Amino acid sequence: MITLLSKLFIKNRTDYGDHKVRSAYGVLCGAVGIMLNILLFAGKLIAGSISRSVAVTADAFNNLSDAGSSIISMLGFKLASQKPDKEHPFGHGRFEYIAGLLVSAAIILMGFELLKSSIEKIIEPKAVEFSVLTVVLLAVFIAVKVYMFIYNRRIGKRINSPTLHATAVDSLSDSIATSVVLVSALVSRFTGLAVDGWCGALVSVFVLYSGVRSMRSTIAPLLGQKPDPEFVERIENIVTSFDGISGIHDLVIHDYGPGRRMISLHAEVPMTESDNVFEAHDIIDNAERRLRAELGCDVTIHLDPVALNDERAQHLKEEMTAALEKIDPALMLHDFRIVPGPTHTNMIFDVVVPFDFRLSPEQVKKEIDKAAERIEGGQYYAVVTIDRPFV
């Protein structure tokens, strides 16, 4: 159904990187979700009344809350598609993350409500009426929710949407919840055991777990998370493909919503005194243009010249690189330069220290100072800036 509707209502429907296409898919999935969840609510309410099952009735109101979640998803996509303005120069893309967070909160709230009603049913069990109609309806409801899970996950992957991922998790939780309700009805019918409340409690625990996991995945981009390693690799491959750029460091990626990322990095360009800085700057400009064209991101690249004809600096850099390797292979060095003086020479460089490193930044500096003192009679001092990896 989603495929047919997208062909009818979404122009350029395969251009998933386009903001208008992403918004159109989000609104379409939200509208279909509202319609299906309202139908499921009505059907389950009828089935719950017939069977006098608290689990079925609670599941019905769960679908009603899902309809509200679909409305939140639609609003999130519409707000996220707004153009940048004076107050929000980076756009409104994070509205989509906020919508996903609200959907996750709704999942958790419904999990608590279901747990509460299930505990009441465990304390005061009531007989569940079995009917073929109820079983058939529950089986249909399960099939519908599985379908909703499939299309939300598929479209969510295509347009890289955390909101649709959260909605897909919600649909999967509902299908499992309804499956457990169906099993409890069959068990009660053929064994006489009052398992309705216990099954409802198990379902509520699963719903709560799914909601918390979904919330964590939507909070992460709002707080600022580590970028996808494949995306980082693409950036590095594009930049270093230009003749004249030997490497990159200090890569930072800011995420302001799907399709709204900003990149800044330092590009290492080997140069001699006779090289033209304007030519080097031209290489950097070309790298920025290609990144914008291929990745659709705003890019700023800082030119870091690397001295080629300073043999002393190259030798000292190799010495300190080897020293860092002995301290720990996880330590990385960049931006190395030297400032000679009458009594000593300063070696100035940055060291990237992982966040979970076994030594504190102060301890790392002490180890580097010891290594510098061992070089050629202790006439070299290390002036170190500690960096943290943002990728």
C-alpha positions as CSV (number, residue, x, y, z in Angstrom):
1,M,0.0,0.0,0.0
2,I,2.8,2.4,0.9
3,T,4.5,1.8,-2.4
4,L,1.3,2.5,-4.4
5,L,0.6,5.6,-2.4
6,S,4.2,6.9,-2.8
7,K,3.9,6.5,-6.6
8,L,0.7,8.5,-6.5
9,F,1.6,11.3,-4.1
10,I,5.4,11.7,-3.9
11,K,7.3,13.3,-6.8
12,N,10.8,12.0,-7.4
13,R,10.1,9.4,-4.7
14,T,13.4,7.6,-5.1
15,D,15.4,10.8,-4.3
16,Y,15.7,9.9,-0.6
17,G,18.3,12.6,0.2
18,D,15.9,15.4,-0.9
19,H,14.3,17.2,2.1
20,K,10.9,17.4,0.4
21,V,10.9,13.7,-0.4
22,R,11.9,12.8,3.1
23,S,9.1,14.9,4.5
24,A,6.6,13.5,2.1
25,Y,7.5,9.9,3.1
26,G,7.2,10.9,6.8
27,V,3.8,12.4,6.4
28,L,2.6,9.5,4.3
29,C,3.7,6.9,6.8
30,G,2.2,9.0,9.6
31,A,-1.2,9.3,7.8
32,V,-1.3,5.5,7.1
33,G,-0.4,4.8,10.7
34,I,-3.2,7.0,12.0
35,M,-5.8,5.3,9.8
36,L,-4.6,1.7,10.6
37,N,-4.2,2.4,14.4
38,I,-7.7,3.8,14.7
39,L,-9.1,0.8,12.9
40,L,-7.1,-1.5,15.2
41,F,-8.3,0.4,18.3
42,A,-12.0,-0.1,17.3
43,G,-11.5,-3.7,16.4
44,K,-9.6,-4.6,19.6
45,L,-12.1,-2.7,21.7
46,I,-14.8,-4.9,20.3
47,A,-12.8,-8.0,20.8
48,G,-11.9,-7.1,24.3
49,S,-15.5,-6.5,25.2
50,I,-16.5,-9.8,23.7
51,S,-13.8,-11.8,25.5
52,R,-13.7,-9.6,28.7
53,S,-9.9,-9.7,28.4
54,V,-8.0,-6.9,30.1
55,A,-5.0,-7.6,27.9
56,V,-7.0,-7.2,24.7
57,T,-8.7,-4.0,26.0
58,A,-5.3,-2.5,27.1
59,D,-3.9,-3.4,23.7
60,A,-6.7,-1.5,22.1
61,F,-5.9,1.7,24.0
62,N,-2.3,1.1,23.1
63,N,-3.3,1.4,19.5
64,L,-5.1,4.6,20.2
65,S,-1.9,6.0,21.7
66,D,-0.1,4.8,18.6
67,A,-2.4,7.0,16.5
68,G,-1.4,9.9,18.6
69,S,2.3,8.9,18.0
70,S,1.7,8.9,14.3
71,I,0.3,12.5,14.6
72,I,3.5,13.4,16.4
73,S,5.6,11.8,13.7
74,M,3.8,13.8,11.0
75,L,4.2,17.1,12.8
76,G,7.9,16.2,13.4
77,F,8.5,15.7,9.7
78,K,6.6,18.9,8.8
79,L,8.5,21.0,11.3
80,A,11.8,19.5,10.4
81,S,11.3,20.4,6.7
82,Q,11.1,24.1,7.4
83,K,13.9,26.2,5.9
84,P,16.6,27.8,8.0
85,D,15.8,31.3,9.4
86,K,17.5,34.0,11.5
87,E,16.7,32.2,14.8
88,H,17.7,28.8,13.5
89,P,20.4,29.2,10.8
90,F,21.2,25.5,10.8
91,G,17.6,24.5,10.0
92,H,15.0,22.6,12.0
93,G,16.1,19.0,11.3
94,R,16.3,18.1,14.9
95,F,12.6,18.4,15.2
96,E,12.6,14.9,13.7
97,Y,14.7,13.6,16.6
98,I,12.4,15.3,19.1
99,A,9.4,13.6,17.4
100,G,11.1,10.2,17.8
101,L,11.8,11.0,21.4
102,L,8.1,11.8,22.0
103,V,7.1,8.5,20.3
104,S,9.5,6.6,22.6
105,A,8.0,8.3,25.6
106,A,4.5,7.3,24.5
107,I,5.7,3.7,24.2
108,I,7.1,3.8,27.8
109,L,4.0,5.4,29.2
110,M,1.8,2.7,27.6
111,G,4.1,0.0,29.0
112,F,3.5,1.3,32.5
113,E,-0.2,1.5,32.0
114,L,-0.3,-2.1,30.7
115,L,1.8,-3.3,33.6
116,K,-0.6,-1.6,36.1
117,S,-3.7,-3.2,34.6
118,S,-1.9,-6.6,34.3
119,I,-1.0,-6.5,38.0
120,E,-4.6,-5.7,38.9
121,K,-5.7,-8.7,36.8
122,I,-3.1,-11.0,38.6
123,I,-4.4,-9.9,42.0
124,E,-8.1,-10.3,41.0
125,P,-8.2,-12.7,38.1
126,K,-11.3,-12.9,35.9
127,A,-12.4,-15.5,33.4
128,V,-11.6,-14.7,29.8
129,E,-14.3,-15.6,27.3
130,F,-13.1,-17.5,24.3
131,S,-14.6,-17.1,20.9
132,V,-13.5,-18.0,17.4
133,L,-14.2,-14.4,16.4
134,T,-11.8,-13.0,19.0
135,V,-9.0,-15.4,17.8
136,V,-9.5,-14.4,14.2
137,L,-9.6,-10.7,15.0
138,L,-6.4,-11.0,17.0
139,A,-4.6,-12.8,14.2
140,V,-5.7,-10.1,11.8
141,F,-4.4,-7.4,14.2
142,I,-1.0,-9.2,14.4
143,A,-0.7,-9.3,10.6
144,V,-1.5,-5.6,10.3
145,K,1.1,-4.6,13.0
146,V,3.7,-6.8,11.3
147,Y,3.0,-5.0,8.0
148,M,3.3,-1.6,9.8
149,F,6.6,-2.7,11.3
150,I,7.9,-3.7,7.8
151,Y,7.0,-0.5,6.0
152,N,8.1,1.8,8.8
153,R,11.5,0.0,9.0
154,R,12.0,-0.1,5.3
155,I,11.1,3.6,4.7
156,G,13.1,4.5,7.9
157,K,16.2,2.9,6.4
158,R,15.7,4.5,3.0
159,I,15.4,8.1,4.4
160,N,17.6,7.5,7.5
161,S,14.8,8.5,9.9
162,P,15.1,7.9,13.7
163,T,11.4,8.8,14.0
164,L,10.3,6.0,11.7
165,H,12.7,3.6,13.4
166,A,11.0,4.4,16.7
167,T,7.6,3.9,15.1
168,A,8.8,0.5,13.6
169,V,9.9,-0.6,17.1
170,D,6.5,0.4,18.5
171,S,4.7,-1.6,15.8
172,L,6.9,-4.7,16.5
173,S,6.2,-4.3,20.2
174,D,2.4,-4.2,19.5
175,S,2.6,-7.3,17.2
176,I,4.4,-9.3,19.9
177,A,2.0,-8.0,22.6
178,T,-1.0,-9.0,20.6
179,S,0.6,-12.4,19.9
180,V,1.0,-13.0,23.7
181,V,-2.6,-12.0,24.2
182,L,-3.7,-14.5,21.6
183,V,-1.6,-17.2,23.3
184,S,-3.1,-16.4,26.7
185,A,-6.6,-16.7,25.3
186,L,-5.9,-20.1,23.8
187,V,-4.2,-21.3,27.0
188,S,-7.1,-20.1,29.1
189,R,-9.6,-21.9,26.8
190,F,-7.8,-25.3,26.7
191,T,-6.2,-25.5,30.2
192,G,-8.5,-23.2,32.3
193,L,-5.4,-21.4,33.7
194,A,-5.9,-17.7,34.4
195,V,-2.8,-16.4,32.6
196,D,-4.3,-13.3,31.1
197,G,-2.7,-11.0,33.8
198,W,0.7,-12.7,33.7
199,C,0.8,-12.5,29.9
200,G,-0.1,-8.9,30.1
201,A,2.7,-8.3,32.6
202,L,5.3,-10.0,30.3
203,V,4.1,-7.9,27.4
204,S,4.4,-4.7,29.4
205,V,8.0,-5.5,30.3
206,F,8.8,-6.0,26.6
207,V,7.1,-2.8,25.7
208,L,9.0,-0.9,28.4
209,Y,12.3,-2.4,27.2
210,S,11.6,-1.5,23.6
211,G,10.6,2.1,24.6
212,V,13.7,2.7,26.6
213,R,15.9,1.3,23.8
214,S,14.1,3.5,21.2
215,M,14.5,6.5,23.5
216,R,18.2,6.0,23.8
217,S,18.6,5.9,20.0
218,T,16.7,9.2,19.6
219,I,18.5,11.0,22.5
220,A,21.9,10.1,21.2
221,P,21.8,12.4,18.1
222,L,20.3,15.2,20.2
223,L,23.2,15.0,22.7
224,G,25.8,14.5,19.9
225,Q,27.0,11.1,19.0
226,K,30.0,9.5,17.3
227,P,29.4,9.6,13.5
228,D,29.1,6.5,11.4
229,P,32.6,5.0,10.7
230,E,31.6,4.4,7.0
231,F,30.8,8.1,6.7
232,V,34.1,9.1,8.2
233,E,35.9,6.8,5.9
234,R,34.2,8.4,2.9
235,I,35.3,11.8,4.0
236,E,38.9,10.7,4.4
237,N,38.9,8.9,1.1
238,I,37.5,11.9,-0.8
239,V,39.9,14.4,0.8
240,T,43.1,12.3,0.5
241,S,42.3,11.5,-3.2
242,F,43.5,14.9,-4.1
243,D,47.2,15.1,-5.1
244,G,48.9,17.3,-2.5
245,I,46.9,16.2,0.5
246,S,48.7,13.5,2.6
247,G,46.3,13.1,5.5
248,I,43.6,14.6,7.7
249,H,43.0,15.1,11.4
250,D,40.8,17.1,13.8
251,L,37.7,15.9,11.9
252,V,34.5,17.1,13.5
253,I,31.0,16.3,12.3
254,H,28.0,18.3,13.6
255,D,24.6,16.8,13.0
256,Y,21.6,19.2,12.9
257,G,19.2,16.6,11.6
258,P,19.1,14.1,8.8
259,G,20.7,15.6,5.7
260,R,21.9,18.6,7.7
261,R,25.5,18.0,8.7
262,M,28.5,20.3,8.9
263,I,32.1,19.1,8.6
264,S,35.3,20.7,9.7
265,L,38.8,19.1,9.4
266,H,42.5,19.8,9.0
267,A,44.2,18.7,5.8
268,E,47.9,18.0,5.8
269,V,49.6,19.4,2.7
270,P,53.4,18.7,2.3
271,M,55.1,22.0,1.3
272,T,58.6,23.5,0.9
273,E,59.5,27.1,1.1
274,S,59.3,27.4,-2.7
275,D,55.8,26.1,-2.9
276,N,53.0,28.5,-3.7
277,V,50.4,28.8,-0.8
278,F,47.7,29.8,-3.3
279,E,48.1,26.5,-5.2
280,A,47.7,24.6,-1.9
281,H,44.7,26.7,-1.1
282,D,43.2,25.8,-4.5
283,I,43.6,22.1,-3.7
284,I,41.7,22.7,-0.4
285,D,38.9,24.6,-2.2
286,N,38.5,21.7,-4.7
287,A,38.3,19.2,-1.8
288,E,35.6,21.3,-0.1
289,R,33.5,21.5,-3.3
290,R,33.7,17.7,-3.8
291,L,32.6,17.0,-0.3
292,R,29.7,19.3,-0.6
293,A,28.6,17.8,-3.9
294,E,29.0,14.1,-2.9
295,L,27.9,14.2,0.8
296,G,25.5,17.2,0.8
297,C,27.2,18.8,3.8
298,D,28.6,22.2,4.6
299,V,32.4,21.9,4.8
300,T,35.3,23.9,6.2
301,I,38.9,22.6,5.7
302,H,41.9,24.1,7.5
303,L,45.2,23.9,5.6
304,D,48.0,22.4,7.7
305,P,51.4,22.8,5.8
306,V,53.8,19.9,6.5
307,A,57.5,20.9,6.2
308,L,59.3,18.6,3.7
309,N,62.8,20.0,3.8
310,D,63.3,20.1,7.6
311,E,65.2,16.9,8.2
312,R,65.6,17.7,11.9
313,A,61.9,18.2,12.4
314,Q,61.1,15.0,10.5
315,H,63.7,13.1,12.6
316,L,62.2,14.4,15.9
317,K,58.7,13.6,14.7
318,E,59.7,10.0,14.1
319,E,61.3,9.9,17.5
320,M,58.2,11.1,19.3
321,T,55.9,8.9,17.2
322,A,58.0,5.9,18.3
323,A,57.8,7.0,21.9
324,L,54.1,7.3,21.8
325,E,53.9,3.8,20.3
326,K,55.7,2.5,23.3
327,I,53.4,4.3,25.7
328,D,50.3,3.0,23.9
329,P,49.5,2.3,20.2
330,A,46.2,4.1,20.7
331,L,48.0,7.5,21.0
332,M,48.2,9.5,17.8
333,L,50.4,12.6,17.0
334,H,49.7,15.4,14.5
335,D,50.6,19.1,13.9
336,F,54.3,18.6,14.7
337,R,56.7,21.5,14.5
338,I,59.8,22.7,16.3
339,V,61.0,26.0,17.7
340,P,64.8,26.0,18.2
341,G,66.4,28.1,20.9
342,P,69.9,28.8,22.3
343,T,69.6,26.3,25.2
344,H,66.8,23.9,24.1
345,T,64.3,23.2,21.3
346,N,60.5,23.0,21.8
347,M,58.7,20.3,20.1
348,I,55.1,21.5,19.7
349,F,52.5,18.9,18.7
350,D,49.0,17.5,19.5
351,V,48.3,14.1,20.8
352,V,44.9,12.4,20.4
353,V,43.9,10.5,23.6
354,P,40.8,8.2,23.5
355,F,38.1,9.1,26.0
356,D,38.4,5.7,27.9
357,F,42.2,5.8,27.9
358,R,43.9,4.1,30.9
359,L,46.0,7.2,31.7
360,S,44.7,10.7,32.5
361,P,45.8,13.6,30.2
362,E,48.2,14.8,32.9
363,Q,49.8,11.3,33.1
364,V,50.1,11.1,29.3
365,K,51.9,14.5,29.3
366,K,54.3,13.2,32.0
367,E,55.1,10.1,30.0
368,I,55.8,12.3,26.9
369,D,58.0,14.6,28.9
370,K,60.1,11.6,30.0
371,A,60.4,10.4,26.4
372,A,61.5,13.9,25.2
373,E,64.2,14.1,27.9
374,R,65.7,10.9,26.6
375,I,66.3,12.3,23.1
376,E,69.9,13.4,22.4
377,G,70.9,14.5,25.9
378,G,67.6,16.1,27.1
379,Q,67.8,19.4,25.1
380,Y,64.3,18.9,23.8
381,Y,61.1,19.9,25.5
382,A,57.6,18.7,24.5
383,V,54.8,21.3,24.4
384,V,51.8,19.1,24.1
385,T,48.1,19.8,23.4
386,I,45.8,16.9,24.3
387,D,43.1,16.2,21.7
388,R,40.0,14.0,22.0
389,P,38.7,11.9,19.1
390,F,35.4,13.2,17.7
391,V,35.1,10.4,15.2
